[in-house]
Amino acid sequence: MITRLTPQDTAFYRLESSSNPIHIGSLAIVRNTEPGDSATPILDYDRLVDLVESRLALVPRYRRKVREIPLSLGRPVWVEDSRFDITYHIRRSALPGPGTDEQLHELVSRLASHPLDPARPLWEMYLIERLSEGRCAIFTKSHSALVDGETALEIGHVILDTGPAPRELADDAWIAPREPGDLELLVGALGHLAARPRRALEVARDASASAFAVLGTAGKAVESIISAVRAAAAGAPDSPLNTPTSRTRRFVVVRTELEDYRAIRGRFDCSINDTILAVVTGALRNWLLSRGEALVESTTLRAVVPMSVYLEGSEGNQAQAASEVSSFLIDLPVGEPNPVMRLSHIAHATEPNGRQRHAVRARTLVHLAGFAPASLHAMSVRAASTFAEHTFNLVITNAPGPQAPMYIGGARMLEMYPVSPLLRNQALSIGITSYDGHVFYGLNADRDAMADIGVLAAAVRDSMEEMLGACI
């Protein structure tokens, strides 16, 4: 089966560079032993391979790779990989046991730094064994061109189950097909252009344009986004968060309690999403102060916040009822010393009638059992990337998840951290996911520009304590 990449998929595919890999990552930590039986893992490599293989029919693009059209006569296409080898994509690693969380995060940092192989389907999954306390981890990365949240979901979305017994699916009778040759792709592209003269003119124009020009042909939806950006305030404030990135990353996490955010929401009559942004703002303020940055009351950082709707009171998979992913620009009041005033500024900025916003459809997420945040984060990054880079300082993605336990191959998932990519000249990306009574932060940063990312992680906890103190 040959399908053409959409303009946005094409833009993501061509934007990748060695210093800016554009893949979405997720880190799941699972309890991998039964009580009283520390020697027998619940989930091993062979079982993980079997599980993923049984679910690939739900994400068929994970067996497809990208092929360029000869002479650049059209957008690239997805083709079935005739040499698809699942053991190439699912890999095994181990920490020096018993591995610490810090060692795990350092390994994830290194894995997230490497681009995916463009000659193969654009994803990898790592089973990381020998984590302390009978745990293991699964780190997955999928190219942003691969996942759009509607026609193509993230692999982590479909390998989870609501109970220890994996759900049964119909047998997948996939057989590796013959791959088309360059001549076949060229003839197909010429036929496509002959039937669409307007598209032929676009190809001629795109041949000398950048990837962003390709994105600009996507249609009225993208044009409205560009108009919204132009209508926003001029460039983003100067910030140490905006600098050319290196080829290496640092990844750290923060685990917090959802009940604390609910307490803040109840005290100040705001949304859970507002409280999360207020905690992040306080953390960024403390981090900037630790660097000796001069802050005045009017100092702000501008963030793209692609997930604006935080679903409450969800049970099981009901959190997947989100119908859209919305993006907007918000000025975070990092110069404001009072945590209550910071929250008030944010709540006002996120009122429905007080922001520029656009939506990305996510209807598929409603209809498929699984863990929606993995796909929602992918969609959020796609939405954020439509903003011109000089208009914001960082991206904060926030995806709600189920508040009941989920399982991978029978092993209970304990924690789930997003690993969002760095967009160009962005030294920090913050991904946030709620799950099973907790709110998990994944902080992905450029190793050179933010060697002090651990300070920011500690500042998240301090900011939360400050907000809770204000509730008294």
C-alpha positions as CSV (number, residue, x, y, z in Angstrom):
1,M,0.0,0.0,0.0
2,I,1.4,3.4,-1.0
3,T,0.0,6.6,0.6
4,R,1.3,10.1,0.2
5,L,2.6,12.0,3.3
6,T,0.4,14.9,4.2
7,P,2.0,18.4,3.9
8,Q,2.5,18.5,7.7
9,D,3.9,15.0,7.8
10,T,6.3,16.0,5.1
11,A,7.3,19.1,7.0
12,F,8.2,17.1,10.1
13,Y,10.1,14.5,8.1
14,R,12.3,17.2,6.4
15,L,12.8,19.3,9.5
16,E,14.8,16.6,11.4
17,S,18.5,17.2,11.8
18,S,21.3,15.6,13.9
19,S,20.9,18.3,16.6
20,N,17.1,18.3,16.4
21,P,15.6,14.8,16.3
22,I,11.9,15.3,16.0
23,H,10.6,12.1,17.7
24,I,8.0,11.8,20.5
25,G,9.2,9.7,23.4
26,S,7.5,8.1,26.4
27,L,8.9,6.3,29.4
28,A,6.8,3.8,31.2
29,I,7.9,2.2,34.5
30,V,6.2,-1.1,35.4
31,R,6.3,-3.4,38.4
32,N,7.8,-6.5,36.8
33,T,7.7,-9.1,39.6
34,E,4.9,-10.7,41.7
35,P,5.0,-10.3,45.5
36,G,7.2,-13.0,46.9
37,D,8.7,-14.0,43.5
38,S,11.5,-11.6,42.7
39,A,13.2,-14.0,40.3
40,T,10.6,-14.4,37.6
41,P,9.8,-11.3,35.5
42,I,6.2,-10.8,34.4
43,L,7.3,-9.0,31.2
44,D,10.4,-10.2,29.4
45,Y,11.8,-9.4,25.9
46,D,10.0,-12.2,24.1
47,R,6.7,-11.4,25.6
48,L,7.1,-7.7,24.8
49,V,7.9,-8.6,21.1
50,D,4.8,-10.8,20.9
51,L,2.6,-8.2,22.5
52,V,3.7,-5.4,20.1
53,E,3.5,-7.7,17.1
54,S,-0.1,-8.6,18.0
55,R,-1.0,-4.9,18.2
56,L,0.7,-3.7,15.0
57,A,-2.6,-4.1,13.1
58,L,-3.9,-1.2,15.1
59,V,-1.0,1.0,14.1
60,P,-0.2,-0.2,10.5
61,R,2.0,2.8,9.8
62,Y,4.6,1.3,12.2
63,R,5.4,-1.3,9.4
64,R,5.8,1.4,6.8
65,K,8.8,3.6,5.9
66,V,9.2,6.8,4.0
67,R,10.4,6.8,0.4
68,E,11.2,10.0,-1.5
69,I,9.9,10.5,-5.0
70,P,12.7,10.6,-7.6
71,L,13.4,14.1,-8.9
72,S,11.3,15.4,-5.9
73,L,8.2,15.3,-8.0
74,G,5.8,15.3,-5.1
75,R,5.7,14.6,-1.4
76,P,7.3,11.5,-0.1
77,V,5.2,8.4,0.4
78,W,4.6,5.7,3.0
79,V,5.4,2.2,1.7
80,E,5.3,-1.2,3.4
81,D,8.8,-2.2,4.5
82,S,9.4,-5.5,2.7
83,R,12.2,-6.3,5.1
84,F,10.4,-5.3,8.3
85,D,12.1,-6.8,11.3
86,I,10.4,-6.2,14.6
87,T,13.5,-7.3,16.6
88,Y,15.3,-4.3,15.0
89,H,12.8,-1.9,16.4
90,I,12.3,-3.6,19.8
91,R,15.6,-3.6,21.7
92,R,16.8,-4.8,25.0
93,S,19.0,-2.9,27.5
94,A,19.9,-3.3,31.1
95,L,21.2,-1.1,33.9
96,P,24.0,-2.2,36.3
97,G,21.6,-3.8,38.8
98,P,20.0,-2.8,40.9
99,G,19.7,0.2,38.6
100,T,18.7,3.6,40.1
101,D,16.2,6.0,38.6
102,E,19.1,8.4,37.9
103,Q,20.9,5.8,35.8
104,L,17.6,5.1,34.0
105,H,17.1,8.8,33.2
106,E,20.7,9.1,31.9
107,L,20.1,6.2,29.6
108,V,16.9,7.7,28.3
109,S,18.8,11.0,27.8
110,R,21.3,9.2,25.5
111,L,18.6,7.2,23.6
112,A,16.5,10.4,23.1
113,S,19.6,12.2,21.6
114,H,19.9,9.9,18.6
115,P,17.7,10.4,15.4
116,L,15.8,7.4,14.0
117,D,17.0,5.5,10.9
118,P,15.2,7.1,7.9
119,A,15.7,3.9,5.9
120,R,13.3,2.0,8.2
121,P,10.0,2.5,9.9
122,L,10.4,5.5,12.1
123,W,10.2,4.1,15.6
124,E,12.1,2.2,18.3
125,M,11.2,0.6,21.6
126,Y,13.6,-0.3,24.4
127,L,13.0,-2.8,27.3
128,I,15.2,-1.6,30.1
129,E,15.8,-4.3,32.7
130,R,17.3,-4.6,36.1
131,L,15.7,-1.4,37.6
132,S,15.7,-1.5,41.4
133,E,12.7,-2.8,43.4
134,G,11.7,-5.4,40.8
135,R,10.8,-2.8,38.2
136,C,11.6,-2.5,34.5
137,A,11.1,0.4,32.0
138,I,9.9,0.7,28.5
139,F,11.1,3.7,26.5
140,T,9.5,4.3,23.1
141,K,10.3,6.9,20.5
142,S,8.2,7.6,17.4
143,H,8.9,10.2,14.7
144,S,6.5,13.1,14.7
145,A,5.8,12.5,11.0
146,L,4.5,9.0,12.0
147,V,1.9,10.0,14.6
148,D,-1.0,12.3,13.9
149,G,-3.4,11.1,16.5
150,E,-6.2,10.3,14.1
151,T,-5.2,8.1,11.2
152,A,-2.0,7.0,13.0
153,L,-1.6,6.5,16.8
154,E,1.5,6.2,18.9
155,I,2.5,2.6,19.7
156,G,2.4,3.2,23.4
157,H,-1.3,4.0,23.0
158,V,-2.2,0.5,21.9
159,I,0.0,-1.8,24.0
160,L,-1.6,-1.0,27.3
161,D,-4.6,-2.8,28.8
162,T,-7.0,-2.1,31.6
163,G,-6.3,-5.4,33.4
164,P,-3.5,-7.9,33.9
165,A,-4.8,-10.2,31.1
166,P,-3.9,-8.7,27.7
167,R,-7.0,-8.2,25.5
168,E,-7.3,-10.6,22.6
169,L,-7.3,-9.3,19.0
170,A,-7.9,-11.0,15.7
171,D,-4.8,-12.6,14.2
172,D,-2.9,-10.2,12.0
173,A,-2.2,-11.9,8.7
174,W,0.3,-9.3,7.5
175,I,2.7,-10.6,4.8
176,A,5.6,-8.5,3.7
177,P,4.8,-7.1,0.2
178,R,7.1,-6.2,-2.6
179,E,8.4,-2.7,-2.3
180,P,7.8,-0.4,-5.3
181,G,10.9,0.6,-7.3
182,D,12.0,4.2,-8.0
183,L,10.5,4.0,-11.5
184,E,7.1,2.9,-10.2
185,L,7.1,5.7,-7.7
186,L,8.0,8.2,-10.4
187,V,5.3,7.0,-12.8
188,G,2.8,7.2,-9.9
189,A,3.8,10.7,-9.0
190,L,3.6,11.8,-12.7
191,G,0.1,10.4,-12.9
192,H,-0.9,12.1,-9.7
193,L,0.4,15.5,-11.0
194,A,-1.2,15.0,-14.4
195,A,-4.6,14.6,-12.7
196,R,-4.0,17.7,-10.5
197,P,-2.5,20.6,-12.4
198,R,-2.7,22.9,-9.3
199,R,-0.6,20.3,-7.4
200,A,2.0,20.4,-10.1
201,L,2.4,24.1,-9.6
202,E,2.8,23.5,-5.9
203,V,5.6,20.9,-6.5
204,A,7.4,23.4,-8.7
205,R,7.2,26.0,-6.0
206,D,8.2,23.6,-3.2
207,A,11.3,22.5,-5.0
208,S,12.9,25.8,-4.0
209,A,11.2,26.3,-0.7
210,S,11.9,25.2,2.8
211,A,10.0,22.7,4.9
212,F,8.0,25.5,6.4
213,A,6.8,26.4,2.9
214,V,5.5,22.9,2.5
215,L,3.6,23.3,5.7
216,G,2.2,26.5,4.4
217,T,0.3,24.7,1.7
218,A,-1.7,22.7,4.1
219,G,-4.9,24.8,3.6
220,K,-7.1,27.2,5.5
221,A,-6.6,25.6,8.9
222,V,-2.9,26.3,8.8
223,E,-3.5,29.7,7.3
224,S,-5.7,30.6,10.3
225,I,-2.9,29.5,12.6
226,I,-0.4,31.8,10.9
227,S,-2.9,34.6,11.1
228,A,-3.3,34.0,14.9
229,V,0.5,34.1,15.3
230,R,0.8,37.4,13.4
231,A,-2.0,38.8,15.6
232,A,-0.1,37.8,18.8
233,A,2.4,40.1,20.5
234,A,5.7,40.7,18.7
235,G,8.6,38.3,19.5
236,A,9.0,36.3,22.6
237,P,11.0,37.7,25.5
238,D,14.7,37.2,25.6
239,S,15.5,34.0,27.5
240,P,18.3,31.5,28.2
241,L,15.8,28.9,27.0
242,N,16.3,30.0,23.4
243,T,19.6,29.0,21.9
244,P,21.0,26.7,19.2
245,T,20.9,23.1,20.5
246,S,23.6,20.5,20.7
247,R,23.3,16.8,19.7
248,T,22.8,15.6,23.3
249,R,20.0,15.8,25.8
250,R,19.4,15.6,29.6
251,F,16.2,14.1,30.9
252,V,14.9,14.4,34.4
253,V,11.4,13.7,36.0
254,V,9.2,14.9,38.7
255,R,6.4,13.0,40.3
256,T,3.6,14.9,42.1
257,E,0.1,14.1,43.5
258,L,-3.0,14.9,41.6
259,E,-4.9,15.5,44.8
260,D,-2.6,18.5,45.5
261,Y,-3.7,20.2,42.3
262,R,-7.3,19.5,43.1
263,A,-6.8,21.2,46.5
264,I,-5.4,24.3,44.9
265,R,-8.2,24.3,42.3
266,G,-10.8,24.1,45.0
267,R,-9.2,26.9,47.0
268,F,-8.9,29.4,44.1
269,D,-11.7,28.4,41.8
270,C,-9.6,27.7,38.7
271,S,-8.9,24.7,36.5
272,I,-6.4,21.9,37.1
273,N,-4.6,23.0,34.0
274,D,-4.2,26.5,35.5
275,T,-2.7,25.1,38.7
276,I,-0.2,23.0,36.7
277,L,0.9,26.1,34.7
278,A,1.2,28.1,37.9
279,V,3.4,25.4,39.4
280,V,5.6,25.4,36.3
281,T,5.7,29.2,36.3
282,G,7.0,29.2,39.9
283,A,9.6,26.6,39.1
284,L,10.8,28.6,36.1
285,R,11.0,31.7,38.2
286,N,13.2,30.0,40.8
287,W,15.4,28.5,38.1
288,L,16.0,31.9,36.5
289,L,16.8,33.4,39.9
290,S,19.3,30.5,40.6
291,R,21.0,31.6,37.4
292,G,21.2,35.2,38.5
293,E,18.7,36.5,36.0
294,A,17.3,39.9,36.7
295,L,13.6,39.6,37.2
296,V,11.1,42.5,37.5
297,E,7.4,42.1,38.2
298,S,6.6,42.4,34.5
299,T,9.0,39.7,33.4
300,T,7.4,36.9,31.5
301,L,8.2,33.8,29.5
302,R,6.0,32.9,26.6
303,A,4.9,29.3,26.3
304,V,3.0,27.3,23.7
305,V,0.6,25.2,25.6
306,P,-0.9,22.7,23.1
307,M,-3.2,20.9,25.6
308,S,-5.7,23.3,27.0
309,V,-8.5,20.9,28.2
310,Y,-7.8,18.9,31.3
311,L,-10.5,16.2,31.9
312,E,-11.6,15.7,35.5
313,G,-13.2,12.8,37.3
314,S,-12.4,10.2,34.6
315,E,-12.4,6.5,35.4
316,G,-10.6,3.9,33.4
317,N,-10.2,5.1,29.9
318,Q,-12.8,7.9,30.0
319,A,-10.0,10.4,29.8
320,Q,-9.9,9.6,26.2
321,A,-13.1,11.5,25.6
322,A,-11.1,14.6,24.7
323,S,-12.4,15.8,21.3
324,E,-9.6,18.2,20.5
325,V,-6.1,19.3,21.2
326,S,-5.9,23.1,21.5
327,S,-2.9,25.3,21.3
328,F,-2.4,28.8,22.5
329,L,0.4,31.2,23.4
330,I,0.5,32.3,27.1
331,D,2.8,34.7,28.9
332,L,3.9,33.0,32.2
333,P,4.4,35.7,34.9
334,V,7.8,34.5,36.1
335,G,8.5,38.0,37.5
336,E,5.6,37.9,39.9
337,P,6.8,37.0,43.4
338,N,3.3,36.1,44.8
339,P,2.2,32.6,43.9
340,V,-1.5,33.5,44.2
341,M,-1.1,36.4,41.8
342,R,0.8,34.2,39.3
343,L,-2.2,31.8,39.4
344,S,-4.6,34.6,38.9
345,H,-2.7,35.9,35.9
346,I,-2.7,32.5,34.3
347,A,-6.4,31.8,35.0
348,H,-7.3,35.1,33.3
349,A,-5.1,34.3,30.3
350,T,-6.6,30.9,29.7
351,E,-10.2,32.1,29.8
352,P,-12.0,30.9,26.6
353,N,-12.5,34.4,25.3
354,G,-9.1,35.7,26.2
355,R,-6.7,33.7,24.0
356,Q,-5.8,32.9,20.5
357,R,-6.3,29.2,19.9
358,H,-6.7,26.5,17.3
359,A,-7.7,22.8,17.5
360,V,-6.3,19.6,16.2
361,R,-9.0,16.9,15.8
362,A,-8.6,13.7,17.9
363,R,-11.7,11.7,17.2
364,T,-9.9,8.4,16.9
365,L,-8.8,8.6,20.5
366,V,-12.4,8.3,21.7
367,H,-12.9,5.0,19.9
368,L,-9.8,3.0,20.8
369,A,-9.1,1.4,24.2
370,G,-5.6,2.2,25.4
371,F,-3.6,5.0,27.0
372,A,-4.4,8.2,25.1
373,P,-1.7,10.6,26.4
374,A,1.0,9.1,24.2
375,S,-0.9,10.1,21.1
376,L,-2.1,13.3,22.6
377,H,1.5,14.4,23.3
378,A,2.4,13.7,19.7
379,M,-0.4,15.8,18.5
380,S,0.5,18.6,20.9
381,V,4.0,18.8,19.6
382,R,2.6,18.9,16.0
383,A,0.3,21.8,17.0
384,A,3.2,23.6,18.8
385,S,5.4,23.4,15.8
386,T,3.1,25.4,13.6
387,F,4.0,28.6,15.6
388,A,7.0,30.6,14.4
389,E,10.0,29.8,16.6
390,H,10.7,33.4,17.6
391,T,7.2,33.8,19.1
392,F,7.7,31.6,22.1
393,N,10.3,30.5,24.6
394,L,9.3,26.9,25.4
395,V,6.6,24.2,24.8
396,I,4.6,22.7,27.7
397,T,2.4,19.7,26.7
398,N,-0.2,18.5,29.1
399,A,-2.2,15.3,28.4
400,P,-4.7,13.8,30.8
401,G,-4.7,10.1,31.4
402,P,-6.9,7.5,33.1
403,Q,-7.1,7.4,36.9
404,A,-7.2,3.6,37.0
405,P,-4.2,1.2,36.7
406,M,-3.0,0.2,33.3
407,Y,-0.9,-2.9,32.3
408,I,1.7,-3.8,29.7
409,G,1.8,-7.6,29.1
410,G,0.4,-8.2,32.5
411,A,2.8,-5.9,34.3
412,R,1.2,-3.0,36.1
413,M,2.4,0.4,35.0
414,L,3.5,2.6,37.9
415,E,4.6,5.8,36.2
416,M,4.4,7.3,32.7
417,Y,6.7,10.3,31.6
418,P,6.5,12.1,28.3
419,V,9.8,12.8,26.5
420,S,8.9,15.7,24.2
421,P,11.4,16.8,21.5
422,L,13.1,20.1,21.4
423,L,12.0,22.3,18.6
424,R,14.6,24.4,16.8
425,N,16.5,26.8,19.2
426,Q,14.5,25.5,22.1
427,A,16.6,24.3,25.1
428,L,13.7,22.9,27.1
429,S,10.5,21.0,26.6
430,I,8.2,20.1,29.4
431,G,5.8,17.2,29.0
432,I,3.1,16.5,31.7
433,T,0.8,13.5,32.1
434,S,-1.7,12.6,34.8
435,Y,-2.2,8.9,35.6
436,D,-3.6,6.9,38.5
437,G,-3.7,9.8,41.0
438,H,-0.4,11.3,40.1
439,V,0.9,14.0,37.8
440,F,4.2,13.1,36.0
441,Y,6.6,15.7,34.6
442,G,9.2,14.8,32.0
443,L,11.8,17.6,31.5
444,N,13.8,17.2,28.3
445,A,16.6,19.7,27.9
446,D,19.7,20.4,25.8
447,R,22.7,19.0,27.7
448,D,24.9,22.0,27.0
449,A,22.4,24.8,27.4
450,M,20.8,23.4,30.6
451,A,23.3,21.4,32.5
452,D,21.4,22.6,35.6
453,I,18.1,20.9,34.6
454,G,18.1,19.2,38.0
455,V,17.7,22.6,39.6
456,L,14.5,23.1,37.6
457,A,13.2,19.7,38.7
458,A,13.8,20.6,42.4
459,A,12.1,23.9,41.7
460,V,8.9,22.2,40.6
461,R,8.6,20.5,44.0
462,D,9.4,23.8,45.7
463,S,6.8,25.7,43.6
464,M,4.2,23.1,44.5
465,E,4.9,23.5,48.2
466,E,4.6,27.3,47.8
467,M,1.2,26.9,46.1
468,L,-0.1,24.5,48.8
469,G,1.2,27.0,51.4
470,A,-0.9,29.7,49.9
471,C,-4.0,27.5,50.3
472,I,-3.8,27.7,54.1
